[in-house]
Each structure stands twice: as structure tokens, then as C-alpha cells.
Amino acid sequence: MPFVTLGGITLHHRYVEANGRTPPVVFINSLGTDFRIWDETVSALEGEMPLLVYDKRGHGLSDIGDIRSIDDHVDDLSALIDHFGLEKVVLCGLSVGGMIAQGLYARRPGIV
């Protein structure tokens, strides 16, 4: 199980590499779920494009840390994207995951 500690928070994630030139798709799960909700989608897209799924703070196997606002989740996502050296991504967020995606776009529109 891959884990990375960023900003003092350990995030559980899965990065699926693929050949090609398409930007990675980053999947952000909904409240109370973990990245397994994307398993069928990842299986269907695997090999077509790079894919990144992760358990956001306080979900699945990731640390909970100190959550003060949605900005904490945006910080985590931004750090995870930087950790992998991704310059451009496509975001797919469900429910609160969509809010996190919007927060990242507001902060870093050039990467989305």
C-alpha cells in the first residue's frame, strides 16, 4: 500500500502510470468514502491514461490530522500533485471531492 507524508499528513494513494501524452486524471472521493469507490473506473481506464486516486485526509487509510476547512484538503491535493511532479491534471471529484477540485482550480488554475 503506497503512502506519502506531505505537510505532516500521511496520505494513502494509488498512482497508475500509462504511456501516452494525456494528463493524469485525479479522482477525489466523497465524504465518508475511500478511494475504492473509483475501482471500477480505474480498472476501465487503466493503461489509457495516468490515474491517481487517494484517500483524502480523515478517510480510508490516510491520517486525519487537524481539519479546519476545505482548504486543508486542497493543500493535501496540491502537495500530492507536486509530489508526483505533475504539471497538468484533469480532476474528477464527487460531492465534497468536487469542492476540493474547485478549490484547487481557484488556487492553481494553470495546473487544471
C-alpha positions as CSV (number, residue, x, y, z in Angstrom):
1,M,0.0,0.0,0.0
2,P,1.6,3.3,-1.1
3,F,1.7,6.1,1.4
4,V,3.4,9.5,1.3
5,T,3.7,12.1,4.1
6,L,3.2,15.6,2.9
7,G,2.9,18.6,5.3
8,G,2.8,16.3,8.2
9,I,-0.2,14.3,6.9
10,T,0.2,10.7,5.6
11,L,-1.9,10.1,2.5
12,H,-2.8,6.7,1.2
13,H,-2.8,6.7,-2.6
14,R,-2.5,4.7,-5.8
15,Y,-0.8,6.1,-8.9
16,V,-1.3,4.1,-12.2
17,E,1.1,5.1,-14.9
18,A,0.3,4.8,-18.6
19,N,2.0,5.5,-21.9
20,G,0.8,8.5,-23.9
21,R,0.7,12.2,-23.5
22,T,-2.6,12.7,-21.8
23,P,-2.6,14.5,-18.4
24,P,-3.3,12.3,-15.4
25,V,-6.8,12.1,-14.1
26,V,-7.0,12.6,-10.3
27,F,-10.1,11.2,-8.6
28,I,-11.3,12.8,-5.4
29,N,-13.8,10.8,-3.4
30,S,-16.9,11.9,-1.5
31,L,-17.4,12.4,2.2
32,G,-17.2,9.2,4.2
33,T,-15.7,7.1,1.4
34,D,-12.2,6.0,0.4
35,F,-10.6,5.7,-3.0
36,R,-12.0,2.2,-3.6
37,I,-15.2,3.9,-4.9
38,W,-13.2,4.5,-8.1
39,D,-12.0,0.9,-8.5
40,E,-14.3,0.1,-11.5
41,T,-13.5,3.4,-13.2
42,V,-9.7,2.9,-12.7
43,S,-10.0,-0.7,-14.0
44,A,-11.8,0.5,-17.1
45,L,-9.3,3.4,-17.8
46,E,-6.1,1.7,-16.7
47,G,-3.5,1.9,-19.5
48,E,-5.4,4.6,-21.3
49,M,-4.1,7.5,-19.2
50,P,-2.2,8.0,-15.9
51,L,-4.6,7.8,-13.0
52,L,-4.2,9.0,-9.4
53,V,-6.6,8.1,-6.6
54,Y,-6.1,8.9,-2.9
55,D,-7.8,8.8,0.4
56,K,-8.3,12.4,1.5
57,R,-7.5,13.4,5.0
58,G,-9.6,11.6,7.5
59,H,-10.8,9.0,5.1
60,G,-9.7,5.4,4.3
61,L,-6.1,4.8,5.4
62,S,-5.0,8.5,5.4
63,D,-4.2,10.4,8.6
64,I,-7.0,12.7,9.9
65,G,-4.7,15.5,11.1
66,D,-6.2,18.8,12.1
67,I,-9.0,19.7,9.6
68,R,-10.0,23.3,9.9
69,S,-11.5,23.9,6.5
70,I,-11.8,22.6,2.9
71,D,-8.5,24.5,2.3
72,D,-6.7,21.7,4.3
73,H,-7.9,19.2,1.7
74,V,-6.9,21.5,-1.1
75,D,-3.4,21.8,0.5
76,D,-3.1,18.0,0.6
77,L,-4.2,17.6,-3.1
78,S,-1.8,20.3,-4.2
79,A,1.1,18.7,-2.3
80,L,0.2,15.3,-3.7
81,I,0.2,16.6,-7.3
82,D,3.6,18.3,-6.7
83,H,5.0,15.1,-5.1
84,F,4.4,13.3,-8.4
85,G,5.8,16.2,-10.4
86,L,2.5,16.6,-12.4
87,E,2.3,19.8,-14.4
88,K,-1.2,19.4,-15.7
89,V,-4.1,17.3,-14.4
90,V,-7.7,16.5,-15.0
91,L,-9.8,16.5,-11.8
92,C,-12.8,14.3,-11.2
93,G,-14.4,15.0,-7.8
94,L,-17.5,13.5,-6.3
95,S,-19.5,15.6,-3.9
96,V,-17.0,17.2,-1.4
97,G,-14.3,15.9,-3.8
98,G,-15.8,18.4,-6.4
99,M,-15.4,21.2,-3.8
100,I,-11.8,20.2,-3.4
101,A,-11.3,20.2,-7.1
102,Q,-12.8,23.7,-7.4
103,G,-10.6,24.9,-4.6
104,L,-7.5,23.6,-6.4
105,Y,-8.6,25.3,-9.6
106,A,-9.2,28.6,-7.8
107,R,-5.7,28.4,-6.3
108,R,-3.8,26.9,-9.2
109,P,-5.8,27.3,-12.4
110,G,-2.7,26.6,-14.6
111,I,-2.4,23.0,-13.4
112,V,-6.0,22.1,-14.0
